[in-house]
Amino acid sequence: MKFGNLQKIRNGKRTYGITPHIPGGFITPDIMQKIVDVAKKYNAVLKLTSGQRILITNLKEEDLSSIWSELGMEPAVRTQNSVKNIEMCPAGLCKRSKYNTISTGMKLSRRYQWMDMPCRTKIGVSGCRNACGSVYSKDVGIIADKTGFIVTAGGSAGYNPRIADIIAKDITEKQALKLVDNIFIYYKEDAEDGEKLGFFIDRVGIDKFNEEVLKDIF
């Protein structure tokens, strides 16, 4: 079985779901049609997820390999403790955008998608301070503003919600991307297995965290 999650067991019958990788939630009509064709062929149910992906569910285990082959796509998640997704707002397609952060998000996606981390990790990118995509609930966030970029760290939803800390303001895109690098390097080197970034920040203290990640930014 290749990258399928058990979704439900009913009367001894098991059904599975798969989630293809769709960078930033941007999808072409041709790829969308592939997903639709597979869903029709295998009697699947399609669900738009909060992570800007499409869950294809109600599948049989024996069909999973064929479905992945027909889709010709990569799975959104390969391992549990890794960068699971980089969520992006419409940015340059939105009248409120201060910067076309789609390109910023795609740079992050190419660099970090599937990268191993101490715990599951999400990144959010927004083109204005409305922070669409719930950037402040993401482990790392980049937000564009009129005066430059904002970088946040330590956000989390779920069982233990935490609002992200603002690590830097009014910096360039280049500095923001470098800061994200620094955050992940420090996190990977010093965090405990299974420790979310926000809890790592709480453990070491925000002052110590900022000292480590900001030292070569300015």
N, C-alpha and C positions, 0 to 999 in steps of 0.2 A: 504494500500500500504506500502511495506517495502523497504525503502532505494532505491528509484528510483528518478531520476531527469528528469523533463520535458525537452526534447531536442528540439522539434519542433512542431509547429502547422501549418498544411497545409490543406486548404479546410476543416477546422473543425476537421481534424484528428490529434490526439495527439500521439507523439511517445516519448518513455522514454529510458533512459540509466541507467545502473548500473555498478559499478566498484568494483569488489571483492578485498579484501586485499591480496596482494602478497608481503610478507616481502622482502624488498630489491630488488624486481624484480626477485628473484630466484624462479623458478617454476619447479616442477617435470613433467615428461611426462604424468603421470596419471592425474594430475590436469589440465594440458593443454588440454588433451583429453576430460575431462569433459566440459571445456569451449567450445571446438569445437563442441561437441555433442549438447550442449544447443543452440549454435548459429545456427546450421543446423536445429534443431527442430523448433525453433521459428523465423526463417528467419531473424536473427540478422546480424548486421555489427560489426566487431571487429576492434578496433583502439588501437594501442600501444600509450600510453601517455608519456609525458615528465616526469611524476612522477613515471616511472617504473611500470606502471600498465596496465591492459587491460580493456578498456571500451567496454562494450557490449551494443550496441545501436540499434535503430530502433525497440524497443519493445513496446508491447501493455500493458497498465496499468493493465489490468485484468490478465496478465500472470506473473507479477512480483513475487508474492508470490510463485508460483510454480517453477519459475526459481531459486530463492534463495534456495528453498528446494532441488531441484535437484543438485545444485552446492555443497551444504553443506559447504559454505564458509562464512566468515564474510565480511561485507562491508568495503571498504577502509576508508570511512569517515562516522562517525555517527552524528556528530554535526559540525556546521560551525566553531565556535571558539574552536579549539582543535588542537592537533598534528595530522596533516593530513597524513604525510608519512615521512619515514626515507629512503633517497636515498643512495645507496651504489655503489661504483665502483666494478669491479671484483677482486680487491686486490690480494689475494693469487693466483689467476689464471692468473695474469698479470706479465710480466717480469720486469716491472718498479716498482712494489710494494715494499715498504720498510718494510711493516708489513701487516700481514693478517687481515685487518680491517673489513673483513666480520663478524668475531666474535664480534668485537667492535660494529658494526652496529646492529647486532642481539640483543646484550645486550640493546642497546638504544631502539630498537623496542619493546622488551618485557616490558621495563620499561615505555615508554612514549606514545606508539601508543594509540590514542583516548583520551589522557589526556586533560582535559579542560584547556584552556589558555585564556588570555584576548583577543586574536585575533588568526586567523588561523596561524599555525606555522609549519614550515618545518625544517627538520634536514638533513644535508648532511655529508657523511663519505667517505674519500678517503685514499687510501693506499700510495699515494705519492703526491708531491707538484704540479703535474699537475692538481690536484683537480678535476678530472673527476666527473661529476654529478653536476657541477656548485655550488660547495660548498660555494663559496664566495657570492652567491646570496641567500643563505639559512639563516633562522633566527639564527640557531646554526650550527656550523660545526666542525668536527674533521678531521685533516689531519695528516697522519704519515710522518715522515721525518727520515733521517739517525740518527739524534741526539735526536729524541724524538717526542712527539706529539705537534701539534699546535691546539689551540681552537679559533674559530672565533664566533662572534655574531653580529647580526643586519643586515644581508644581506636581500635583497628583490628584486624581479623582479616586473613585472606588471606596473601599472600606475605610481608608484613612486619608480623607481629603486634605490637601495642603495648597495654599496659594503660593505661587512662585515668588522668590526674592528677585528684585531688580539688581542686577550685578553691575551694569554699566549703561549710561545714557549718552546720547549725542556723539556717537562714534561712527566711523565709516563702515561700509559693508565689509571691506577687507579686515578691519579691526574686529568686527562682529564675528566673522568666520574664524578668525584666529582665536578669539575668545572661546568659541564653541570647542575648538580643538583643545585648548588648555583645560577646559572644564572636563572633557571626556578623558583626557590623559590623567588628570589628577584623580578623577572618580575611579577609573579602571585600576590605577596603581594602589589606592589606599582604602577603597570601600570593601566591606565584607561581602561575601557571597550572599545574594538575595537582598541586599540592602538598597532600597530606593535612593535616588539621588537626594531627594528632600530630607530623608532621615540621615543620610550621610552628612549633609550640611548641618543639621541640628546637632549631630554628634561632635563634629569638629569645631563648630561655631562659625557663624557667618563671617566674622573678622578674619579668622584663619583661612577660610575658604577664599575670600576675596584676595587676601594677600598672595595666595598660591596661584590663582588663575589670572590675576591682573598684572603681574609683575613685568611682563614684556609687551603690554598692550599700548601704553601711552609713551 
